[in-house]
Amino acid sequence: MGYKVFLAKLSDEVRIRHNEIESNQNGIDLRFNDASPNLVIWDNVIEFGDNSTNKYSGINVDGANLSQPGASRITFNTINYRAGATSAFNGIKLQGASYFQVSKCTLNM
């Protein structure tokens, strides 16, 4: 796992920027951060996956029903599926997430 942010509070502005991440699981994993005023995932290079039967994502957002449209962004990221990895499943996964802007990302499969 590269980065995991879980249950960010109202005062927590989450910014994950300018990183090179190599992960066998999710590269960036954001879970249940509804209270955060904004989540910014910007300009990261992520390589992910292994040879397990699991299903991982380069960037995973689960349960972030935010109240500020456009304040949370996934922008200018490059996501590389590891060659031959059977678990590299989703480049960017948003599940139960509202008001995210996703733009200008590159997915290399």
N, C-alpha and C positions, 0 to 999 in steps of 0.2 A: 504494500500500500504506500502510495506517495504521500498524500495529504488527506486527513479525515477531519471534518468539522461537524460536530454533533451538538445540537441544542444551543446554538448561539443565542445570546440574550438581546434585548432591545437596544442596549448600548454597544453591541458588538458589530462593527463594520468589518466584514470579512473580505480581504483582498489577497488573492493568490496570484502573484505576477512574476514574470521573468524567471521561470524555473525550467530545468531539464529534469524530467522524472522518468525513471525506469521502474516498472512495477510488474509483478506477476499477477496482481489483482487489479482493483480499480486504481487508476492513476490519481484522480482527485475524487473524493467521496464526500458529498454534502448531504447530511440527513437531519430532518426535522429542525430546520433553522428558520421557522416561520417568524420569529420575533426580530430577526436581524433587519435593520433598515436597508441594507443592500449587500449583495454578494457579487464580487467582481472577480472573474477568472479571466485573466488577460495575458496574452503573449507567453504561453507556456509550450514546451515541446514535451510530449508524453509518448512513451512506448510502453505497451502493456500486453499482457497475456502470458499464459503458460500452457502446458499440455494436460490440464485437468479437465474434468467434465463440468466444471462451473461455468457461469456466464458473467464475464466482467465487462466494464465500460472504461473508456479513456477518461471521461468525465461523467460521474453519476450524481444526479440531484434527485433526492427522494423526500417528498413531503416538505415543500417550501411554498406555501400558499401566501405569498407576499402581498402586501396591500398597496405598494407603490409601483405602478407600471413603469417599466424602463429603468428602474434604479438598479436592478440586478442584471448583469451582463456576462455572457460567455463570448469573448471576442478575440480574434487574432491568435487562436491556438492551433498548433499542429499536432495531430494525433496519428501515431503510427501503430498499426496492428503488428505485433511481433511476428516475424516470419514463421510459419508452421504452427503457431499457437492455436490450439483448439478452443481455448476459453475467451479469446478476444472477440467479443460478441457485438457490443454497441460502441460506436465512436463517442456519441453524446447521448445520454439517456436522461430524460426529464419525466418523472413519474410523480403525480400528485403535486405538481409545481405550477404556479401561476405567475404571470407577469415577468417572465424571463425574456430578455432579448438575446438571441443567438445569431451571430453574424461573423462573416469573414474568417471562418475556421477551415482548415484543410484536413481531410481524412485520407490517409494513405493505407489502403488495404492490401 
